[in-house]
Amino acid sequence: MTPSTTNSATNGNCAKTGFAERPRFFPRQLVTPDDLTLAQDYFRNKMRRHNRYLHGWGIVCGAKVVKTVDNQPWMVVIKSGYILGPYGDEILIDHDLCFDVRTKCMSAVTGDACSGSAAVPDPMCSGSTTTPPPGPLFIAVKYKETMAKPVRVQPVGCGCDDSQCEYSRWQDGYEICVLDSCPASHQSPPATDTLLNPHPIPDCPPCPADPWVVLGTVTVDANGNVQTVNLCSCRRLVIGLAPYWVTCNDTTDTVSKPVTPAPVGKPVVEKTPTATGR
């Protein structure tokens, strides 16, 4: 049974579906799939809003695009990384991934590794690869869910239909595509000095117009071979605090008049010690 895929449940709605209510369970209640799904959607949409409004969206770490060896000049390697999508979804690329720039798009799930021929499209498929025109190409990623692990559904009625299956899992995944231009959302970042200067109460950020996060810009020749890779001209980064940490000041205590214990059998003479420090 071939796995089925679907885009994020938000689909550009910025997690508005089911955000205002969650199920309330009580004794002797008949719990339906809609109730359980609503509970999941409530907390997932809550996390999406948290990511989008508080942290923003873009590349958090990693996800670099690098050239491969010379015998595969049309391939690039997308390194592992962590990304927040425009709608607040987490995109986890936990293994290096091979990508052919001659393909328009490629879907993957978290856990797919760069495994040689597994990443190369089938040459027998018509239209699987197309040599792009010379110039810059923008490799981008977006969040995508994948249905997995089909199970047999119990038959109903007389049991004549006993071969029906349903998918029992949602698996986080993503889709990598080649864009013809750099999205407007990746251009003209705000000045960083505005973060330190007083400013009026900010408005909530608008809902993004597209789901893409650009990983890098590559230039290709007439044969589709990758010539250069640029990671700065069209790449949106999230300002994260994870790489930064601090230490405290030295708080070593010192004793100016240590207490000397009296010999055994002699009376103890009390002395008042003084100490400095924190």
Helices and strands as residue ranges (DSSP letters): E 5-7, H 33-50, I 51-55, E 58-62, E 65-67, E 75-78, E 81-84, E 90-93, E 97-100, E 105-109, G 116-119, E 135-152, E 165-179, G 184-186, G 192-195, E 213-220, E 226-230, E 254-255, E 275-276
